[in-house]
Amino acid sequence: MFLISAFSLFLLRLASSIPISTQFPPPDSSTQPPTPSSCPTGTTPNGNFCYKPVSDPKSWVYAQFDCGSQGGNLASVQNVFDNHFLVDLAKTNFGSPSAFWVGGTSLLNNDSSWSWIDGSKMSYSNWAPGRPRNINLYDSIQVHVPNGYWYDSSRTANLSYICQFPNNNGSNEICEAGWYYVGATNKCYKVLTNNDTFSNQRSNCVSYGGDLVSIHSRLENFAVGSLAISELNQALNTAQTTADFYVGLQYNISYNFWYWVDGTNFTYQPNTMLSNTGYYYGAIDVNVETVNYSWDSYSSGYARPAICENDTFFVKLMKRLRKY
């Protein structure tokens, strides 16, 4: 104890004898390591996101398909600064005057209210005078250049668009290799494009470290279905507008109810599920002409593609930490 106390006293005396300056020389920029690029090539950073302008005109749904297949969404606008940034980006890439799609839609809420496709709240708006008209036909938002006003429009119009991706602080690794990140759900997905039975497809998902997908909202239903048909068309080099995919929905014969095989609560369904004898396995029926993808039931021997779901690296880490 005496040795420790003496040594501590020595350190205190030594510290008191050293002059302390509150002036620090500025860092030498030539010796500072470069900040890693946080955004993928071809995108522009702004705040917590990276943005990619796409001049090839598409309908709102197909534009979202394209952004989603790359791990992003059509851009959301959270404040006036975002709006100015997107308009300037569009002006540079699309010209002026022009118009482009962003991720605003009235399709995904039961009350037809406006929201962003990435699931964020629409707390800021910049509607043109007299807009929105709140007519079902005009369900998507286009932004006009150079004034930056928003116009409600039919999703069938073909326009340029701007995709938005998460800024990952220099890392593109959100999901395991071969999985696709969807910002709207903060989940990772893998589309199994080969046809197989429900049981085999679930085994395949588990072997990849996940499970068949569970769906808990209208937004998630659209995001998952859109990614699935986009990946199917890319894998098969087709342009299908309809397809059905197994999800993790199964019927409990003993107690007569549908449940998710991953154990999550069954809190949402877009339509009433039938449970005809032998049809105990659920699938999502995707039709790109609509966004209200319905669910259907199939028999055990029916072979279809499937959608797997997995957590992001960060969520997996948090779950591991909770165990300690």
N, C-alpha and C positions, 0 to 999 in steps of 0.2 A: 504493500500500500504506500510506503514511504517513497519508493522508487517512482511509482506512477505519479504521485503528487508532486514530487520534485521536478519530474520531466514536464508535467503540465505547467508548473510555474515558470520553467525555463522558456517554454514556447510562448507564454503570455508576455514575458519580458522581451523576448526576441521580436514579437509582433509589434509591441509598443515602440520599439526603437526604429522601425522601418517607416519612413515617410510615406504617407498615402496620398496619391494624387487623384483628383476627381476628373482630370482631363485625360481622355483616351484618344490616341491618334486615330484618324480615319482608316478604315480597312483598305489595304492595297488591293484594288480591283484586279490587278494582274495576277494576284495569287489566290483569288477566290475561285472555287470550283464552279463551273457553269451550272446554272439551274437546269435540271433535266426537262425536256419537253414533255408536257403533261397531256398533250392532245395528239391524236392520230394524224398522220400525214394527210394533208388536204383539208384540214379543219382549222378554224380560227378560235382561239380561246377568248372567253369573256366570263369573268367571275368563276363560278364553280362548274362551268360547262364548256364544251367545245362544239362548234357549229360548222355544218357543211352545207353550202348552197348547191342545189342540184337544178340545172337549167332544163333538163329533159322533162317536158310537161307530163304530168300524170293526174289521175283523179285523186281526191283526198284519200280514199281508202288505199289505193295502190302506192301513193306516196308514203303513207304510214307503213305499209308492207315493206317498202324499201328501207326506210329508216330503221324499222324494227329488226329486219334481217341483219343489220350491221351493229345491233346492240344499242340502238337509240330510239328516239321518237321524233315525230314532228315537233318543232320548237314550241315551248311555252313562253309566255311573256309575263313576268312578275312585277314589272315596274316600268316607268317611263324611260329609264336608261336602257333596259332590254329592248324596248320598242325602237328607240333611236338606233341602237346597235344593229338590230336586224334590218331595219330600213336601209341603213348605210351599206350593210353587207349585200343586200339585194340590189341596191343601186349600182354597186361596183360590178356585180356578177350578172345581173339580169337586165341592167339598163334602166332608164327612166323616160317616160312613165312605164310602169309594169305592175304586176300583182303576183303574190306568192301565197302558198298555203302555210299556215302554222297549225299547231295541234289543238286548237279550240274546236269543240263539238258539242252539240246538244243531243247526240245520239245515245249517250251512255248512262244517263240518269233517267230514272222512271218518271220524273216530273218534267223532263225535257229542258231542264236548266242547263246553262252553259258550264263546261268544265274543260280541263286540259287532259289530253290523252295520257300524260305521264302520271295522272292521279293527283296532281297538285291543285290547290284551290285557285279559282279565278278571282283574286282580290283586287286586281287592277284591270281596267279596260280602256279602250280608246275607240269606241264605236263612232262611225260616221253619223252625222245628224239623221234621225229617222230610223236608225238601225239599233238593235236587230228587229226584224219584223215578227219574230216568234211564230213563224209558219213552218210546219213540219218539213216542207220541201227544202227549206234553206237551213241546213243543219251543220255547216262547217264554216270556218273563218278564213277569209283571205285578207291579206294586208296590201294596201295600195301604196305604191311608190310614186312621187316622193312625199306625200302628205302623212303617211303612216296611219291613216284611218283604217278601221276594221269594217268589213262588210260580211254579213251572213250570206252564204251562197250554197247552191246545191253541190253536194259532194261529187257529182258526176263531171263537173267542169275539169278541164285539163290545164293545170298551172305548174309553173316552177315551184320549188319548195325548199325549205331549210330544215335539215335534220339537226337534232341536239343530242350530244353524248356526254356522259359524266366525265369530269376532269379527275383523273385518277392519280394525280400527283406524281406523274412520271411512270406509273405502272398501268399496263393494260390488263393485268391479271385480276379479274373480278370473279371469274368462274373457272372451273376445271377446263382443260383443253378439250375442244369439241362441243362445249356447251355454250348457249347463247344467253346473254344477260338481257333482261327486260326491265327497264327502269320503272315502269308503271307498277310493277309488283315487287321489285327488288329481289327477284328470284332468277335462277339459272334453269334453262330448258334444253332438252335434247329431243329432236324429232326422229323417231324410228320410222324410216320411210318404207321398209319392207313389210309386207303383209304377214301377220301372224295372229295366233289366238290371244285372247285376253291374258290367260295364265302365262303363256310364253313371253308376251310383251312385258308383263310385270317383272318376270324373272330377269329379262334383259335390262330393264331400268335399274333394278337392284344391283345387278352385276356392274353397272356403271357408277354405282354409289348413290343413286337416288331412288325414286319410286314413281309410279304413275301419278300424273298431275292431279291435284285437287283444285277446285275453282270456287271462289267465294264472293264474287261480285260480277256485275255486268261488264265493268271495265276489264277485269281479269279474263272474263270469258272472251271478250273481243281480242285482247292482247295475245292470249295463248292461241286462239284459233287462227288469227292472222299470221303469226309466226309459223304455225304448222303448215298451212297451205303454201306459204311462201317457200319454206324449206323443201316441201314435197315437190313443187314445180322445179326448183333449182336442181334437186337431186335427179329427177327423172327427165329434165329438159322438156317440160310440158308447160301448158298454160291452162291448167284446170281451174275452173271457177267454183267447183263444188267437190267436197271430199269429206269423209268422216274418219275420226281418229279415236282410238280408245283413250279414255281417261280413267282415273282411279276410282270409278264409281261401281259399286256392287250392291246387289239386292240381298238382304237378309231374309231367307225363306222362312225361318222359324218365327221371326217377330214382325215380318212384313214391313220393312222400311229400307230405304236406300242409305248407304253410308260410304264415306271415303276410306279407302284401304290404308291411307297413311295415318289414320286416327284423328284427323282434324274434323271439326264440327260441320255438319251438313246444314248450312245456313242460307244457301242461295240455290235457286234453280230457275232457268229462263222459261221453262214450260213444265207442265205436269208429266212426270215420267210414268210410263206404263210398265207393268211388270207381268206381262203375259207369261204363261207357263214356259219355262226354259229360257226366257230372255232376261237374264239376270246381270248383264254386264253393260256398263254405260259407255257411250261415245258422244263426242261433240260433232255435229253436222255443220260444216263450214260452207257458207254460200257467200261469195264476195259481193254479191249484189245487195246484201243486207249486212247489218252488224249485230243483229240479235240472233246469234248462232244458237240453234236449238240442240237439245240432247235427245238421244234415242237409245234403245236397249237392243242387245243382240245376244244370240245363243253362244254357248261355250266354244263351239266349233267354227264360229265366224272369224275369218282372218282379215285384219285391218291394220293400217299403220297406227302408231301410238305416240303419245307425248309424255316424256319423262320430266320430272322436276327435281331440283336440287338447291341447296343453300349456297349463297356466295361464300367466298373464303372468310370474309369478316364475320358473317353470322355463324359459321362453323366454329371460328375461334371463340366467339362469345359463348356459345353453347358448351365448349370444352372448359372454359374458365369457370362457368357456373357449377361445374361438377366438383370443384376444389373448395 
